[in-house]
Amino acid sequence: MNFNYSEDQQAIQDVAIRMFRDLCTDEQIKAIYNSDIPLHQELWQQLAQSGLLGTALPSQFGGSEMGMTELCIIFEAQGSAVAPVPILESVVECALPIAQFASDELKQRLLPGVSSGECILTSVRPYSGLLNKHPLNAQAEKEGWVLNGDSNLVGYASVANGFLVTAQLDENSQWVGYVDAQSEDITVVTQRATSGELTAHLSFSNVQVAAENVIATNDEADTLLAWQAQRTYAAMAAMQVGVLKEGLRRAAEYTSERKQFGRPLAGFQAVAQQAADGFMAIEALRSVYWRLLDVLDNGCDTETQGQLAAHSTKFWICEAGHIAAHVFLHIHGGIGQDLDYPLHRFFSWAKKNELYLGTANDHCVALGKLIQQDIDAVLA
């Protein structure tokens, strides 16, 4: 096997690393998170102008028609900088499913703006954990649809131009469509996630959706959402690798300089062993998500194998995040808890990635069900 990047992939990595390094110093990132709207506008425009936002989008919409492997190179650089820009939300969770499943008219209307950075999209899902609130549901009405209900912690919703909405039709069926952010009867209440990123609570009250903005329902919606989830897990894994790798690098630097009992902390066996545990967890995540990238970009023999790779990746996002993030926080000692010190941001991002779209236990259950349903595909 050849794990080296191609010339094009290496060029993307060089541009991404340089861009995030130059525009995301600790002081710059701190100032952005302390602002009213924690969105790195300059970085977002640079990503657009360099063509990185359109890496995996079709060429007729301003993209480069590359794969998830190339896109994940950018996410790893973003994770290393904990940079607040909605690449995951706008490109992976919204633009890629639209490019794959939506009508030509909707693609033409939205995707050029995503590639150019002029249009920010975000994914809205039913949220069932709110007291006295109803998850998003869709009902057919005349020639269109009506949305009612709530969603919570929707990334970058207050600055988004539109939403890719998932709603419930009934207990077993789902609906996916596009809703403009300026639509009447949508209430947006700005929030901050524990990672410091911009989120919002959304309430839909008889929001009208035209038939041409509906992308999928029932079985087709299930197919779209599974396709979306696999690519989201891959992007999150790349981001998590970047977050954890940089957090551990900072821990190594800190313990090499910080002395206790007359010698650097890094010289103590217990510290070195913890750092090694963190490193192995990161590399385990990297190997699992590269397997998922191989499935996404090169195909696989069965649908079950693709689902196994996806759920395994999300499990390791959680597992590596839990292990490595606690390691680099712990060996920093008390200063790791200081909100004026940059390390806490890497820890909070790692925990966000760990919990977003399901915990380790959730994905273990999903893996168990897949194995039970199709053991032959698992063993193939």
C-alpha positions, 0 to 999 in steps of 0.5 A, spaced: 500 500 500 502 507 498 500 512 503 503 517 500 499 523 498 499 525 490 502 531 488 495 535 487 494 532 495 500 535 497 499 541 494 492 542 498 496 540 504 501 545 503 496 551 502 491 549 507 497 548 513 500 555 511 493 558 511 491 556 517 498 557 520 498 564 518 491 566 520 490 562 526 495 564 531 493 563 538 492 571 539 487 571 533 483 565 535 482 568 542 480 574 539 475 571 534 472 567 540 471 573 544 467 577 539 460 577 538 460 573 532 465 567 532 466 566 525 473 567 522 471 571 516 478 573 513 480 565 513 473 564 510 474 568 504 481 566 503 479 558 503 474 560 498 479 564 494 484 559 494 478 554 491 479 549 498 471 550 499 470 547 492 475 541 493 470 536 492 464 539 489 462 539 481 466 543 476 460 546 473 459 549 480 466 552 481 469 546 484 475 541 483 471 535 483 476 531 488 474 526 493 473 526 501 481 524 501 483 531 499 477 535 503 479 531 509 486 534 508 483 541 509 479 538 515 486 536 519 489 543 518 482 546 521 483 541 527 490 543 528 488 551 528 481 550 532 479 555 527 471 557 527 469 556 520 463 552 517 466 548 512 463 541 515 456 544 516 456 548 509 460 543 505 460 536 507 453 536 511 449 540 506 453 542 499 455 535 498 448 531 499 445 537 495 450 536 489 449 528 489 441 528 490 438 535 489 435 537 482 439 541 477 435 547 479 437 547 486 444 545 485 445 551 480 441 556 485 446 554 491 452 550 489 456 556 486 455 560 492 458 555 497 464 554 492 465 562 492 464 562 500 458 567 499 453 562 501 453 559 508 449 553 509 448 548 515 444 542 517 438 542 521 436 536 524 430 534 529 432 535 536 428 531 541 432 533 548 428 539 549 423 540 554 416 541 552 419 542 545 417 538 539 422 535 534 421 537 527 416 534 523 414 535 515 406 535 513 404 535 506 399 540 504 396 542 497 402 542 492 408 543 498 410 542 505 409 545 512 414 544 517 413 545 525 418 543 531 424 545 534 432 544 533 437 545 537 445 547 537 445 548 529 452 550 527 452 557 524 445 558 523 445 565 525 449 567 519 447 561 514 443 563 508 440 557 508 438 550 511 438 543 509 433 540 513 431 533 516 424 532 519 420 527 521 414 524 517 412 519 522 416 514 527 419 511 521 420 516 515 424 522 514 424 528 509 429 532 507 429 539 503 432 546 503 429 552 506 431 559 505 434 562 512 430 568 510 423 564 510 418 567 514 416 563 521 423 561 523 425 563 529 433 563 530 436 564 537 443 565 537 447 560 542 454 558 544 456 551 544 461 548 549 467 549 544 465 556 543 463 555 536 457 559 534 450 555 534 443 557 535 436 554 537 431 554 531 423 554 531 419 552 525 412 555 525 408 553 519 414 554 515 412 553 507 416 549 503 415 549 495 415 542 492 421 544 488 425 545 494 424 538 497 430 533 496 428 526 498 422 523 502 422 516 505 427 511 503 430 516 499 431 520 505 434 514 508 439 513 503 441 521 503 442 521 510 446 515 510 450 518 505 451 524 508 453 521 515 458 517 512 462 523 509 460 527 515 464 522 520 470 522 515 470 529 515 470 529 523 475 524 524 480 528 520 478 534 524 479 530 530 486 528 528 488 535 527 485 537 534 488 531 538 495 531 534 496 539 536 494 538 543 499 532 544 504 536 540 503 542 545 503 537 551 510 535 549 513 542 548 510 544 555 513 538 558 519 538 555 520 545 558 517 545 565 521 542 570 519 538 576 525 536 581 530 538 577 528 535 570 523 536 565 516 533 566 517 529 559 523 525 563 518 522 568 516 515 565 509 516 567 508 522 563 511 519 557 507 513 558 500 517 558 503 521 552 504 514 548 497 512 550 494 518 547 499 518 540 496 510 539 489 513 540 490 518 535 494 513 530 488 508 531 483 513 529 487 515 523 488 508 520 480 507 521 478 513 518 483 512 512 479 505 511 473 509 511 476 514 506 478 508 501 470 506 501 468 513 500 473 514 494 474 507 491 468 504 493 466 497 497 464 490 496 457 491 500 453 496 503 454 493 510 462 494 509 461 501 508 456 502 514 461 498 518 467 503 516 463 509 518 460 507 525 467 504 526 470 511 525 465 515 529 466 510 535 474 512 534 472 519 534 469 518 541 474 513 543 481 517 541 478 524 543 476 521 550 483 518 551 488 523 548 484 529 550 484 527 557 492 526 556 494 532 554 490 536 558 492 532 564 499 532 563 499 540 562 497 540 570 493 546 572 494 551 566 491 546 562 484 549 565 486 556 564 481 559 559 486 564 558 491 559 556 489 556 549 489 548 550 482 548 553 480 550 546 483 543 543 480 539 549 473 542 548 473 541 541 475 534 542 469 533 546 464 536 541 467 531 536 466 526 541 459 527 542 456 530 536 452 525 532 452 520 537 456 517 543 461 511 542 456 507 545 451 509 540 455 507 535 457 500 538 450 498 538 449 500 531 455 496 529 452 490 533 446 490 529 450 490 523 454 484 525 447 481 527 444 482 520 449 481 515 455 477 519 457 474 512 459 481 509 462 483 516 467 477 515 468 478 507 
